[in-house]
């Protein structure tokens, strides 16, 4: 196993351990079956996606390893990423607090549906990775990069963000928090903010992107937006 793959797997392991702490410490109990199932589904999907990219597209893996506010070159994206990070933390932390203090409940069937949405979101992101080797973790344009208009990109211009929103919608449901669903709204708005800023950047810097925008009208959801 090469150093890049080791770095990717160790990073994933650290993230899963951190995620477990963020779930169970606010809940202050391990008797939280919703969190255990969610942790398994999320970890399994993340691992499967990582293993696919490790085997089939090392360059994409290297691009995905650079992410977060400190990796962005554009000042606007640094700000957006910082806001997105805090919004994501809030989305993860609130449901365990909801569980601890019993602010709301979610039927078991809806909890499992939430886990299904998490898996569906990951599946969408997998199809994006399979189609687009330039799906970087930061906003950038490489010298050899071309516009991708096939696969999920034939339906919407930002299918990875579509998948992310589906996954994020599933998180509070999977963790048994009805009120937590409200926190999907601000993080969705942040994703929209990032998307619009990214489109302006790509229009300026990626040849053929304006033509692609004319060909594929919708950004996130077909026939809606």
Helices and strands as residue ranges (DSSP letters): H 3-27, H 33-56, H 58-65, G 69-71, H 75-101, H 108-131, G 151-154, H 159-174, G 179-182, H 183-205, H 209-215
